[in-house]
Amino acid sequence: MKSAYLYVRVSTDEQKRKGYSLVEQEDHLVKHCQLYNIKIKGTFREDFSAKDFNRPEWKKLIKAIRKNKHRPPENILFIKWDRFSRNVEYAYQMIRTLRELNVQTMAVDQPIDFDIPESIVMLAVYLSIPEAENCRRGLTTSDGIRRAKKMGKWPTKAPIGYMNRTAPDGKKFIMPKHPEAEYIKWSFEQLATGTCTISQVMKIANIKGLQCGRSHFWRILRNPIYCGIIKIPAGRNEEEQYVKGIHEPLISETLFFQVQSLTNKKNNKLESREALKSVFPLRGLLSCPWCGGKLTGSISQGKHSKYAYYHCLKHRCKGRFRAETLNHNYEEKLKHIRLRPEAYELFNLILEDENIFTRQREYSDQRRAILSQISIQEQEISKARRFFLNGRIDFDDFAKLKQEYNETLIQLNIQLCNVTVKLTDCKQNNNVWQYSDLNILQSYKEQDLRGKRDIINLFTPTSINPFTKDFDVIHVDKVLSLVTKYCE
């Protein structure tokens, strides 16, 4: 080896822990070159992580080597292989690249003769140990951060609106940083009103003095730390957790979750879609009086407001009706459909069978099962007492067993009491049909969208009068026709 480039590297945390300063490394390499009469072609000093080779000084070194198009043999010297890389995969890739450039790498304190095949094993050891150290250090750091967060602390860099501080006893914490904290609080309050969009609030906050971009502003709105809650992501064998923080919150939890509800686009889309469906409960069940096709529903923008219409799906068909009118006319038809007097007795029998006999049987079975468990626990206590009197167990073991059995008995007695109350109420309550004169419209209005669609399927409108916008016929299910009647 007649000449070589010197490469010295240090990361900030290692410099503090081990004292690997750039000056010490360079001095050691210079003495090595003087001892073996090696000419120094250049020195590259790096203050960067070795997790990959995306390092400024290393790029300059490779660029200097590539300048020589004749590719003469070159050498790169460093102290140890962990100065070269702390990632085995990237290290082998770089070694292969350097060989193509006719460059040999060498660690002066961990020399390897690449002409000997067994040296490959030593190289693997030298490269894998630094990576293992990095992985262990990262794991220890992440575990420490998780432990701190579980205690309600924020161990990393404070988010915008807060600043890191150290208490007199040496403990670190975060506290509100003004005026950023006021800007964030104002942003949440403005969004909670529902009168401004996120972009509008962000622009005004930026004018006030909050320095953050759009994506960062979105992260602020989603971060529960501002309401005093610390989110702990899912880890090894641990689910995602939320812990009450010890820091001072900028907003209340109620305000935070209110903003989440208003800014959640997915939920807003689902809610708006469901709200739109509720405007057209008859959609897909109505037939066009002109062409016979099915009617769908949509919202039209008028001059002063929006209007809902049922309209035909076929092209150039003039079938178009105000949704409000058809919905009202359908409800008027349901208003005249009532249960027959004979149906009340039938429903009373069904309720009696369901609410008295079935429930009573269920509660009786639960009561017998609980009484059986109580009997087993009492037998176990008696058995433990005999063992204690015969000297087979000592007093401490007997006391622990007795305490466990007593706690179990307390829970069983509570369950027995609850079941007994339910059983008594079931026997006393006849659960008779409460409605003496029920029309279908009363039940229709109490249903959600799915319930309304079920009723519409049972009492289906078959045709529309195109002039009066009324329904000529409502088809009633055959079974329901036996228990219902139409009353003018």
Backbone torsions as a table, in degrees:
resi	resn	phi	psi	omega
1	MET	NA	112.5	-177.7
2	LYS	-96.5	-31.8	-179.2
3	SER	-146.5	161.7	-178.3
4	ALA	-163.8	154.3	169.8
5	TYR	-92.7	141.5	178.4
6	LEU	-101.2	133.1	179.2
7	TYR	-127.0	118.8	178.7
8	VAL	-121.6	137.4	-176.4
9	ARG	-142.6	146.6	176.7
10	VAL	-149.7	144.7	171.9
11	SER	-106.7	154.9	-170.5
12	THR	-59.4	-45.7	-177.0
13	ASP	-68.2	-37.6	178.1
14	GLU	-66.7	-36.1	179.6
15	GLN	-61.3	-36.6	179.5
16	LYS	-76.1	-38.1	-173.8
17	ARG	-81.6	-45.2	-171.2
18	LYS	-107.4	-13.1	179.5
19	GLY	76.8	24.0	177.3
20	TYR	-78.2	81.1	-179.8
21	SER	-83.6	156.4	179.5
22	LEU	-62.2	-38.2	-178.2
23	VAL	-64.2	-43.4	-179.5
24	GLU	-64.2	-41.8	178.9
25	GLN	-64.2	-45.6	-178.7
26	GLU	-63.6	-40.2	179.0
27	ASP	-62.6	-39.9	179.9
28	HIS	-66.1	-40.2	179.7
29	LEU	-69.7	-38.4	178.8
30	VAL	-63.3	-42.9	178.2
31	LYS	-63.3	-37.0	177.6
32	HIS	-64.1	-42.7	179.3
33	CYS	-65.5	-38.5	177.8
34	GLN	-65.6	-37.4	-178.7
35	LEU	-66.8	-39.2	-176.9
36	TYR	-104.6	13.8	175.1
37	ASN	55.2	52.0	179.6
38	ILE	-104.6	129.5	179.2
39	LYS	-79.5	131.5	-179.7
40	ILE	-89.6	115.8	-178.3
41	LYS	-88.1	-17.6	179.1
42	GLY	172.8	152.7	179.3
43	THR	-122.4	130.5	-178.9
44	PHE	-120.0	117.5	-176.0
45	ARG	-104.5	120.3	-174.4
46	GLU	-115.6	135.9	172.0
47	ASP	-125.1	75.1	-171.5
48	PHE	-153.4	158.5	179.9
49	SER	-71.2	150.1	-179.2
50	ALA	-101.8	21.2	179.8
51	LYS	-68.4	-24.0	173.6
52	ASP	-152.1	-173.4	-177.7
53	PHE	-104.5	20.0	175.5
54	ASN	-85.4	66.0	-176.3
55	ARG	-119.6	139.5	-176.0
56	PRO	-59.0	-51.2	-175.9
57	GLU	-69.7	-35.6	178.5
58	TRP	-65.0	-38.2	176.5
59	LYS	-62.8	-38.9	177.1
60	LYS	-64.6	-38.4	179.0
61	LEU	-64.0	-46.6	179.6
62	ILE	-64.6	-37.7	178.6
63	LYS	-63.2	-39.9	178.7
64	ALA	-65.2	-36.0	179.4
65	ILE	-70.8	-39.9	-177.7
66	ARG	-69.3	-19.0	-178.8
67	LYS	-62.1	-31.6	-179.4
68	ASN	-83.9	105.3	-175.0
69	LYS	-73.6	-17.1	-178.3
70	HIS	-79.3	-9.8	178.0
71	ARG	51.8	57.3	174.0
72	PRO	-72.6	161.5	178.7
73	PRO	-59.8	129.9	178.6
74	GLU	-124.9	160.9	-179.7
75	ASN	-136.0	145.8	175.5
76	ILE	-125.7	124.2	-178.7
77	LEU	-110.4	140.3	173.3
78	PHE	-147.2	169.4	-174.4
79	ILE	-69.1	-60.8	-179.1
80	LYS	-133.9	167.6	-177.2
81	TRP	-68.7	-22.0	176.8
82	ASP	-73.0	-16.9	171.9
83	ARG	-73.7	-26.9	-180.0
84	PHE	-77.9	-50.6	-179.2
85	SER	-163.2	153.6	173.3
86	ARG	-120.2	25.3	176.6
87	ASN	-137.9	117.6	-173.6
88	VAL	-62.3	-44.8	-176.2
89	GLU	-62.3	-49.4	179.8
90	TYR	-66.3	-33.6	-179.5
91	ALA	-63.6	-46.1	179.4
92	TYR	-65.3	-37.7	177.6
93	GLN	-63.0	-42.2	-179.7
94	MET	-69.1	-38.6	177.9
95	ILE	-61.5	-40.9	178.3
96	ARG	-64.7	-41.1	178.6
97	THR	-63.4	-42.8	-179.7
98	LEU	-66.3	-34.6	177.2
99	ARG	-64.2	-37.2	176.9
100	GLU	-65.0	-27.5	176.5
101	LEU	-89.2	7.0	-179.6
102	ASN	62.8	42.0	-178.1
103	VAL	-119.6	136.2	178.0
104	GLN	-113.2	136.0	177.8
105	THR	-103.8	146.0	-177.6
106	MET	-150.7	133.3	173.0
107	ALA	-99.3	120.8	-173.0
108	VAL	-68.2	-30.7	179.1
109	ASP	-89.8	-10.6	177.4
110	GLN	-134.9	65.2	-174.2
111	PRO	-67.8	145.6	178.1
112	ILE	-136.4	133.1	175.7
113	ASP	-94.6	104.6	-176.3
114	PHE	-70.7	-10.0	176.7
115	ASP	-76.4	-17.6	179.0
116	ILE	-94.1	123.3	-177.7
117	PRO	-58.2	-35.4	-178.4
118	GLU	-67.5	-12.8	179.4
119	SER	-66.5	-20.1	178.4
120	ILE	-61.2	-35.8	179.5
121	VAL	-66.1	-45.0	179.7
122	MET	-63.7	-38.0	178.1
123	LEU	-62.9	-41.3	178.9
124	ALA	-62.8	-38.2	179.2
125	VAL	-66.9	-47.0	-178.3
126	TYR	-62.5	-34.3	-178.1
127	LEU	-82.6	-32.9	-175.8
128	SER	-77.9	-31.3	-179.0
129	ILE	-61.8	-47.4	177.7
130	PRO	-60.6	-38.2	178.7
131	GLU	-66.0	-39.8	177.4
132	ALA	-63.3	-39.8	176.8
133	GLU	-61.9	-42.1	178.1
134	ASN	-62.4	-44.1	-179.8
135	CYS	-63.8	-42.9	179.7
136	ARG	-65.4	-40.8	179.6
137	ARG	-65.0	-42.4	177.6
138	GLY	-63.9	-39.7	178.9
139	LEU	-65.3	-43.2	178.5
140	THR	-63.1	-41.2	179.2
141	THR	-64.2	-45.9	-179.5
142	SER	-65.3	-36.6	176.8
143	ASP	-65.4	-39.1	178.2
144	GLY	-65.2	-39.3	177.9
145	ILE	-64.9	-41.2	179.1
146	ARG	-64.2	-41.7	179.4
147	ARG	-62.4	-42.4	-179.8
148	ALA	-65.0	-40.8	179.6
149	LYS	-66.9	-35.0	178.1
150	LYS	-65.3	-24.7	176.7
151	MET	-86.3	2.9	179.0
152	GLY	87.5	12.5	-179.4
153	LYS	-97.4	161.9	174.6
154	TRP	-117.3	95.4	-169.8
155	PRO	-82.4	-11.8	-176.4
156	THR	-100.7	-167.4	-179.2
157	LYS	-61.4	135.2	-177.0
158	ALA	-65.4	139.3	176.6
159	PRO	-69.4	166.3	179.8
160	ILE	-60.8	135.8	-174.1
161	GLY	100.4	-12.1	177.0
162	TYR	-128.0	165.7	175.4
163	MET	-141.0	148.2	-179.6
164	ASN	-77.7	136.6	177.7
165	ARG	-140.2	158.8	178.4
166	THR	-120.7	127.6	-179.8
167	ALA	-74.3	163.1	178.8
168	PRO	-56.7	-28.3	179.0
169	ASP	-84.5	5.3	176.8
170	GLY	94.1	-7.0	-179.5
171	LYS	-79.4	139.0	-178.1
172	LYS	-95.0	146.8	179.3
173	PHE	-153.5	173.0	176.8
174	ILE	-118.6	148.0	179.8
175	MET	-138.7	156.8	-178.4
176	PRO	-58.8	139.4	178.2
177	LYS	-110.1	119.2	-177.6
178	HIS	-99.0	142.0	11.7
179	PRO	-94.8	3.5	-177.6
180	GLU	-58.3	-36.3	-178.9
181	ALA	-61.3	-41.3	178.7
182	GLU	-65.6	-36.2	179.1
183	TYR	-65.5	-41.8	179.8
184	ILE	-66.9	-44.0	178.1
185	LYS	-60.3	-43.6	178.5
186	TRP	-62.3	-38.3	-179.7
187	SER	-62.9	-45.1	178.2
188	PHE	-62.3	-42.6	-178.8
189	GLU	-64.7	-38.1	179.5
190	GLN	-68.7	-41.1	-179.9
191	LEU	-67.8	-31.2	-179.3
192	ALA	-66.5	-23.7	179.1
193	THR	-71.5	-23.9	179.9
194	GLY	76.6	8.9	-177.7
195	THR	-96.4	-12.6	-177.6
196	CYS	-125.5	150.4	174.3
197	THR	-84.1	167.2	-179.8
198	ILE	-63.6	-40.5	-179.9
199	SER	-62.8	-41.7	179.9
200	GLN	-64.2	-45.0	179.6
201	VAL	-63.8	-41.0	-179.6
202	MET	-63.1	-42.9	-179.0
203	LYS	-62.9	-42.9	179.7
204	ILE	-67.0	-39.9	178.5
205	ALA	-63.2	-37.7	177.4
206	ASN	-65.5	-38.8	177.5
207	ILE	-64.8	-38.0	178.9
208	LYS	-65.4	-30.2	179.2
209	GLY	137.5	0.9	178.2
210	LEU	-78.4	117.0	-175.7
211	GLN	-98.9	97.9	175.4
212	CYS	-163.5	151.7	179.0
213	GLY	-85.4	-175.7	-175.9
214	ARG	-64.4	-48.9	-178.6
215	SER	-63.8	-38.3	178.8
216	HIS	-67.5	-36.8	178.9
217	PHE	-65.5	-37.1	175.9
218	TRP	-63.5	-40.7	178.7
219	ARG	-64.8	-35.2	177.2
220	ILE	-62.2	-44.7	-178.6
221	LEU	-65.7	-26.5	-178.2
222	ARG	-94.0	-7.8	-174.2
223	ASN	-87.3	115.7	-178.6
224	PRO	-74.9	-2.3	-179.3
225	ILE	-63.3	-25.8	-177.7
226	TYR	-73.2	-16.0	174.3
227	CYS	-106.2	15.0	175.4
228	GLY	90.1	12.1	-178.8
229	ILE	-114.9	133.6	178.5
230	ILE	-105.3	126.8	179.5
231	LYS	-91.2	128.2	177.2
232	ILE	-109.3	111.7	-178.1
233	PRO	-63.1	161.3	178.0
234	ALA	-63.4	138.3	179.6
235	GLY	-127.6	-159.1	179.6
236	ARG	-65.9	117.1	178.1
237	ASN	57.3	22.7	179.7
238	GLU	-132.3	138.0	177.4
239	GLU	-86.7	168.3	177.7
240	GLU	-63.0	136.8	-176.0
241	GLN	-129.6	157.8	174.7
242	TYR	-128.9	126.2	-174.5
243	VAL	-122.9	143.0	175.9
244	LYS	-71.9	122.0	-177.4
245	GLY	-82.2	159.4	179.1
246	ILE	-90.2	-4.6	-178.5
247	HIS	-82.7	167.6	-179.7
248	GLU	-81.3	121.5	179.7
249	PRO	-74.4	150.9	177.8
250	LEU	-88.0	-30.0	-178.8
251	ILE	-134.8	169.9	177.9
252	SER	-84.0	159.7	177.7
253	GLU	-64.3	-36.4	179.0
254	THR	-60.8	-44.2	179.1
255	LEU	-65.2	-40.4	-178.7
256	PHE	-62.3	-50.1	-177.2
257	PHE	-71.1	-25.9	174.5
258	GLN	-65.9	-41.7	177.7
259	VAL	-67.2	-37.3	178.4
260	GLN	-61.8	-41.2	-179.6
261	SER	-65.7	-37.9	-177.7
262	LEU	-77.0	-30.2	-175.5
263	THR	-98.2	-2.2	179.3
264	ASN	-77.7	104.1	-174.5
265	LYS	-64.3	-38.2	-177.7
266	LYS	-64.0	-47.0	179.5
267	ASN	-65.5	-38.8	179.4
268	ASN	-62.9	-39.2	179.0
269	LYS	-65.8	-42.9	179.6
270	LEU	-64.2	-42.7	-179.7
271	GLU	-65.0	-42.7	180.0
272	SER	-66.5	-35.3	178.7
273	ARG	-67.2	-42.8	178.0
274	GLU	-66.2	-39.0	178.1
275	ALA	-63.7	-37.5	178.8
276	LEU	-66.9	-39.3	179.0
277	LYS	-64.8	-36.8	-178.6
278	SER	-65.8	-21.0	177.8
279	VAL	-74.3	-25.3	-176.6
280	PHE	-122.4	66.3	179.9
281	PRO	-66.6	-22.5	-177.9
282	LEU	-92.9	3.5	-175.7
283	ARG	-62.7	134.1	179.7
284	GLY	82.9	-8.5	-179.4
285	LEU	-111.4	-4.6	178.7
286	LEU	-101.7	146.0	178.1
287	SER	-109.1	141.4	178.8
288	CYS	-70.8	129.0	-179.1
289	PRO	-69.0	-15.7	-178.2
290	TRP	-95.5	-45.9	-176.1
291	CYS	-113.9	-11.0	179.3
292	GLY	82.8	0.3	179.2
293	GLY	-76.2	166.2	-179.6
294	LYS	-77.6	145.4	179.1
295	LEU	-95.9	135.8	173.0
296	THR	-109.6	-175.0	-178.6
297	GLY	-133.2	149.9	177.7
298	SER	-159.3	164.4	-179.8
299	ILE	-102.7	131.4	177.5
300	SER	-112.8	140.6	179.1
301	GLN	-87.6	115.2	176.6
302	GLY	-91.3	-169.8	-177.8
303	LYS	-70.7	-36.0	-176.1
304	HIS	-115.3	-22.8	-179.3
305	SER	-158.4	-176.7	179.1
306	LYS	-99.8	147.4	-177.2
307	TYR	-130.6	143.2	-179.9
308	ALA	-97.9	135.2	-178.7
309	TYR	-135.1	143.0	162.9
310	TYR	-91.4	132.2	-178.8
311	HIS	-144.1	160.9	-176.8
312	CYS	-78.4	147.6	-179.8
313	LEU	-82.1	-20.2	-176.7
314	LYS	-74.9	145.8	-176.7
315	HIS	-68.3	136.1	175.8
316	ARG	65.7	19.6	174.5
317	CYS	-90.3	138.5	-174.9
318	LYS	-89.8	10.7	178.8
319	GLY	-68.6	110.4	-177.0
320	ARG	-155.6	122.9	-174.7
321	PHE	-138.1	143.4	176.8
322	ARG	-65.3	128.6	-177.7
323	ALA	-64.2	-37.8	-179.1
324	GLU	-61.4	-39.6	-178.9
325	THR	-68.3	-47.3	-178.6
326	LEU	-66.3	-40.5	178.4
327	ASN	-61.5	-41.9	-179.9
328	HIS	-66.6	-42.7	-179.9
329	ASN	-65.4	-36.8	178.1
330	TYR	-65.8	-42.7	178.7
331	GLU	-63.9	-34.1	176.8
332	GLU	-64.4	-36.5	176.6
333	LYS	-66.4	-42.7	179.4
334	LEU	-64.3	-29.7	-177.6
335	LYS	-60.7	-27.0	-176.9
336	HIS	-95.6	0.2	178.3
337	ILE	-97.8	118.9	-176.8
338	ARG	-126.6	163.1	176.1
339	LEU	-76.6	144.4	174.7
340	ARG	-72.6	150.7	179.4
341	PRO	-57.2	-32.6	180.0
342	GLU	-66.2	-23.0	-176.8
343	ALA	-72.1	-28.2	-178.1
344	TYR	-63.0	-41.2	178.7
345	GLU	-63.9	-39.7	178.1
346	LEU	-61.9	-45.8	179.6
347	PHE	-65.1	-34.9	176.8
348	ASN	-63.0	-40.5	178.3
349	LEU	-66.1	-39.2	178.6
350	ILE	-64.9	-44.0	179.5
351	LEU	-65.4	-38.5	179.8
352	GLU	-64.1	-42.5	179.6
353	ASP	-66.6	-40.2	-177.2
354	GLU	-76.6	-47.3	-171.4
355	ASN	-88.4	-19.9	-178.0
356	ILE	-106.3	-63.2	-173.7
357	PHE	-69.8	-47.9	-179.0
358	THR	-65.9	-49.7	179.6
359	ARG	-64.1	-41.9	-179.1
360	GLN	-62.3	-39.8	178.2
361	ARG	-65.8	-40.5	179.6
362	GLU	-64.0	-46.1	-179.6
363	TYR	-68.1	-34.2	178.3
364	SER	-65.9	-40.3	177.6
365	ASP	-64.4	-41.5	178.1
366	GLN	-63.0	-39.7	-179.3
367	ARG	-65.6	-42.4	177.9
368	ARG	-64.0	-39.3	179.2
369	ALA	-64.8	-40.2	179.5
370	ILE	-67.9	-41.6	177.7
371	LEU	-62.2	-36.2	177.2
372	SER	-65.4	-41.2	178.2
373	GLN	-66.4	-37.7	177.3
374	ILE	-63.1	-41.9	178.7
375	SER	-62.0	-41.6	178.7
376	ILE	-63.3	-42.3	178.9
377	GLN	-63.6	-40.5	178.6
378	GLU	-65.4	-37.2	176.6
379	GLN	-65.6	-38.5	178.8
380	GLU	-65.0	-39.3	178.2
381	ILE	-65.1	-41.2	178.4
382	SER	-63.9	-39.5	179.0
383	LYS	-65.0	-42.3	178.5
384	ALA	-65.4	-36.7	178.8
385	ARG	-64.2	-40.8	177.8
386	ARG	-64.4	-42.4	177.7
387	PHE	-59.2	-39.6	-179.9
388	PHE	-67.3	-41.8	179.8
389	LEU	-68.0	-30.8	178.7
390	ASN	-84.5	-3.0	177.2
391	GLY	81.5	14.9	-178.5
392	ARG	-83.0	-20.6	173.0
393	ILE	-134.8	152.8	-179.4
394	ASP	-85.4	177.4	-174.9
395	PHE	-67.1	-37.4	-178.5
396	ASP	-64.1	-44.0	178.7
397	ASP	-63.9	-40.7	179.7
398	PHE	-64.5	-39.0	179.9
399	ALA	-65.6	-40.1	179.0
400	LYS	-66.2	-43.9	179.1
401	LEU	-62.5	-42.2	-179.4
402	LYS	-64.3	-39.3	179.3
403	GLN	-65.3	-42.5	178.5
404	GLU	-62.7	-44.7	-179.9
405	TYR	-64.6	-39.8	-179.7
406	ASN	-65.4	-39.9	177.8
407	GLU	-63.8	-40.9	177.6
408	THR	-64.5	-40.6	179.6
409	LEU	-63.5	-37.6	178.6
410	ILE	-61.7	-45.2	179.2
411	GLN	-64.5	-40.5	179.5
412	LEU	-65.9	-39.1	178.6
413	ASN	-66.2	-35.7	175.9
414	ILE	-64.0	-45.3	177.9
415	GLN	-62.0	-40.0	179.3
416	LEU	-63.1	-40.7	179.0
417	CYS	-63.5	-43.0	-179.7
418	ASN	-64.4	-43.6	-179.4
419	VAL	-66.8	-37.8	179.4
420	THR	-63.6	-41.0	178.0
421	VAL	-62.6	-44.3	179.4
422	LYS	-63.1	-40.8	-179.7
423	LEU	-64.8	-40.3	178.3
424	THR	-65.7	-44.2	178.6
425	ASP	-62.2	-36.8	-179.1
426	CYS	-65.2	-38.7	-179.9
427	LYS	-72.3	-34.2	-176.9
428	GLN	-80.6	-26.5	-175.2
429	ASN	-92.3	118.4	179.8
430	ASN	-79.9	-17.3	177.8
431	ASN	51.4	48.9	178.9
432	VAL	-75.4	157.7	178.8
433	TRP	-64.8	122.7	-170.2
434	GLN	-82.5	-18.8	-173.3
435	TYR	-98.3	121.8	179.5
436	SER	-91.6	-25.4	-178.9
437	ASP	-144.4	80.7	-173.7
438	LEU	-102.5	128.4	170.4
439	ASN	-103.8	159.5	-173.7
440	ILE	-64.7	-28.7	-178.2
441	LEU	-62.8	-36.8	179.0
442	GLN	-59.7	-45.5	178.5
443	SER	-68.3	-36.3	-179.0
444	TYR	-61.6	-43.5	-177.2
445	LYS	-70.6	-23.2	-179.1
446	GLU	-83.2	-8.9	-175.4
447	GLN	-88.6	158.0	168.9
448	ASP	-82.5	-172.4	-175.8
449	LEU	-59.9	-43.7	-179.1
450	ARG	-64.6	-42.0	178.4
451	GLY	-63.4	-39.3	178.3
452	LYS	-64.9	-40.1	178.9
453	ARG	-64.6	-36.2	177.4
454	ASP	-63.9	-42.1	178.4
455	ILE	-66.4	-38.8	179.2
456	ILE	-64.1	-35.6	177.2
457	ASN	-66.5	-27.0	178.3
458	LEU	-84.4	-35.6	179.0
459	PHE	-119.4	79.3	-168.9
460	THR	-88.4	128.6	173.0
461	PRO	-74.1	126.3	-174.1
462	THR	-98.9	-30.5	-177.9
463	SER	-149.3	152.7	-179.3
464	ILE	-117.8	135.8	172.0
465	ASN	-79.5	112.9	-174.0
466	PRO	-66.1	-15.4	-177.2
467	PHE	-96.8	-45.4	180.0
468	THR	-89.7	-9.9	-177.8
469	LYS	60.1	26.0	179.7
470	ASP	-107.5	165.6	179.1
471	PHE	-93.1	127.0	179.9
472	ASP	-75.4	-42.9	-175.0
473	VAL	-136.5	140.8	169.9
474	ILE	-120.3	117.2	-179.0
475	HIS	-80.1	124.7	-179.6
476	VAL	-104.1	137.6	176.9
477	ASP	-53.3	142.9	-175.2
478	LYS	-59.0	-41.8	-180.0
479	VAL	-67.8	-42.0	-179.2
480	LEU	-68.9	-25.5	179.3
481	SER	-65.0	-19.7	178.2
482	LEU	-77.6	-24.4	-176.0
483	VAL	-113.9	-1.1	178.7
484	THR	-122.3	161.5	176.8
485	LYS	-146.7	154.8	-179.8
486	TYR	-98.1	122.2	-177.9
487	CYS	-118.6	127.1	176.8
488	GLU	-79.1	NA	NA
